[in-house]
Amino acid sequence: MKEELLNLAKQRRSIYALGKQVDQDNNEIATLIKETMKAVPSAFNSQTTRAVIAFGDGHDQVWEIVRAALRKVVLDDDAFAQTSAKIDSFKAAYGTVLYFTDMDIVHNLEEQFPSYADNFYDWSEQAIGNANFAVWTALAENGLGASLQHYNPLIDDAIREAFGVPASWRLRAEMPFGSIEAPAGEKEFMDDADRFKVVD
């Protein structure tokens, strides 16, 4: 059996120590992300996943929006200092991919195919998960680390306003990426017997 994809999947890890020592330029990275997302499958070829790819000041703005939103809900100063340090680690990265689902497409499909209406949002979540994994793995293949964060819905309105995002785009995740400044720790796996069933 060929295992190139498996080996790349194993290379993809949650990297939290990220930096800006990146060899590729912004256009190369953006092209990689766009082409990877275009190759990802979606139910009915619905292509519901959207992305904002932020570099430089835009990347910094994402994490200052997160910091401001969390300051409103983390009222204890000591707790917020820890939270703010975590935000600094994401801001230290080179860029951020913001992932969205275009809800207009989801709702249109619900209307066109009422028999499947209850499934289209679930299927859009599968599509965005496919995109997350594919982009994350493509970044890892090119020596870039990343992690997947979820500060939505706390930041949705501010992100929409800051980046001119259409109202129909629902924010689902934030992926800071950059140079790998420290490797990921050991990954633990549950027992195969609890997770898989093979039927001959």
C-alpha positions in Angstrom: 0.0 0.0 0.0 1.2 3.5 -0.8 1.4 5.7 2.3 2.4 9.2 1.1 -0.9 10.7 2.1 -0.8 8.9 5.4 2.7 10.2 6.1 1.6 13.7 5.3 -1.4 13.3 7.6 0.9 12.2 10.4 3.1 15.3 9.7 0.1 17.6 10.3 0.0 18.5 14.0 -1.3 21.3 16.2 1.6 23.6 16.4 1.3 26.4 19.0 4.8 27.8 18.9 4.5 29.7 15.6 6.7 32.4 14.1 7.3 34.6 11.0 10.4 32.8 9.6 8.6 31.8 6.4 10.4 31.1 3.1 7.4 31.4 0.9 5.9 34.7 -0.1 2.2 35.7 0.5 1.2 34.9 -3.0 2.6 31.4 -2.9 0.9 30.6 0.3 -2.4 32.1 -0.7 -2.3 30.2 -4.0 -1.6 26.9 -2.1 -4.5 27.5 0.2 -6.9 28.5 -2.6 -6.0 25.6 -4.8 -6.2 23.1 -1.9 -9.6 24.3 -0.9 -10.8 24.1 -4.5 -9.8 20.4 -4.6 -11.7 19.5 -1.5 -15.0 17.6 -1.9 -18.4 18.9 -0.8 -21.9 17.3 -0.9 -23.7 18.1 -4.2 -20.4 19.9 -5.2 -22.0 22.8 -3.2 -18.6 24.5 -2.5 -20.0 26.1 0.7 -16.6 26.8 2.3 -15.2 30.3 2.1 -11.9 31.8 3.4 -10.2 35.1 4.3 -6.4 34.7 4.1 -4.9 37.4 6.3 -1.2 38.4 6.3 0.6 41.4 7.9 -1.7 44.0 9.5 -4.8 41.9 8.6 -3.4 38.9 10.5 -2.6 41.2 13.5 -6.1 42.7 13.4 -7.7 39.2 13.6 -6.0 38.5 16.9 -6.6 42.0 18.3 -10.3 41.5 17.6 -10.1 38.2 19.5 -8.3 39.9 22.4 -10.9 42.7 22.6 -13.8 40.2 22.4 -12.3 38.0 25.2 -11.7 41.1 27.4 -15.4 41.6 27.5 -16.1 38.1 28.9 -12.9 37.4 30.9 -13.2 40.0 33.6 -10.6 38.7 36.1 -7.3 40.5 35.3 -5.1 37.5 36.2 -7.2 35.2 34.0 -7.2 37.7 31.2 -3.4 38.0 31.4 -3.1 34.3 30.7 -5.7 34.6 27.9 -3.9 37.6 26.4 -0.6 35.6 26.4 -2.3 32.9 24.4 -3.6 35.4 21.9 0.0 36.8 21.6 1.2 33.3 20.6 -1.3 33.2 17.7 -0.5 36.8 16.7 3.2 35.7 16.6 2.3 33.5 13.6 2.8 34.6 10.0 -0.8 34.6 8.9 -4.3 33.4 9.6 -6.9 31.6 7.5 -10.5 32.4 8.6 -12.9 29.7 7.5 -16.6 30.4 6.7 -19.7 28.6 5.5 -21.8 30.5 2.9 -25.2 30.1 4.5 -27.0 31.4 1.3 -25.9 28.3 -0.5 -27.0 26.0 2.4 -30.4 27.6 2.5 -30.8 27.5 -1.3 -30.1 23.8 -1.3 -32.5 23.3 1.5 -35.2 24.9 -0.6 -34.2 23.0 -3.8 -34.0 19.6 -2.2 -36.5 19.5 0.7 -36.1 15.8 1.2 -32.5 16.4 2.3 -33.1 19.8 3.9 -32.1 18.7 7.4 -28.8 17.5 6.2 -27.3 20.4 4.2 -25.9 22.3 7.2 -24.3 19.0 8.5 -22.9 18.4 5.0 -21.5 22.0 5.0 -19.7 21.2 8.2 -18.2 18.1 6.6 -17.0 20.2 3.7 -15.3 22.8 6.0 -13.7 20.0 8.0 -12.3 18.6 4.7 -11.0 22.1 3.9 -9.4 22.5 7.4 -7.6 19.1 7.1 -6.5 19.6 3.5 -5.1 23.1 4.0 -3.5 22.2 7.3 -1.8 19.2 5.7 -0.7 21.2 2.6 0.9 23.8 5.0 2.6 21.0 6.9 4.0 19.5 3.6 5.6 22.9 3.0 7.2 23.2 6.4 4.6 25.5 7.9 2.9 24.8 11.3 -0.7 25.6 12.1 -3.4 25.1 14.7 -7.2 25.4 14.5 -9.0 27.8 16.8 -12.6 28.6 17.5 -13.4 32.0 18.8 -16.6 32.3 16.8 -19.3 33.4 17.5 -17.7 36.0 19.9 -15.8 37.7 17.1 -18.2 37.2 14.1 -19.6 40.7 13.9 -16.2 42.4 14.3 -14.5 40.1 11.7 -17.4 40.8 9.3 -17.0 44.5 9.7 -13.2 44.5 9.6 -12.8 42.5 6.4 -16.0 43.3 4.5 -17.3 39.8 4.8 -20.7 39.1 3.3 -23.5 38.7 5.8 -24.2 35.2 4.5 -20.7 34.0 5.5 -20.8 32.2 8.9 -17.4 32.1 10.7 -16.5 28.6 11.7 -12.8 28.6 12.6 -9.5 30.5 12.7 -6.2 28.9 11.6 -3.0 30.8 12.5 0.0 29.5 10.6 3.7 30.2 10.3 7.2 28.8 11.0 7.5 26.0 13.5 9.3 27.4 16.5 8.8 24.3 18.6 7.5 20.8 17.7 4.2 19.4 18.8 4.2 17.0 21.8 3.5 13.3 21.7 0.0 12.4 20.3 -2.0 9.8 22.2 -4.4 7.4 20.5 -7.3 5.5 22.0 -7.3 1.8 21.6 -8.2 0.6 18.0 -10.8 -1.9 19.5 -12.8 1.0 20.9 -12.7 3.0 17.7 -12.9 0.6 14.7 -14.9 -2.4 13.6 -13.7 -4.3 10.5 -16.3 -6.5 8.8 -15.3 -9.2 6.3 
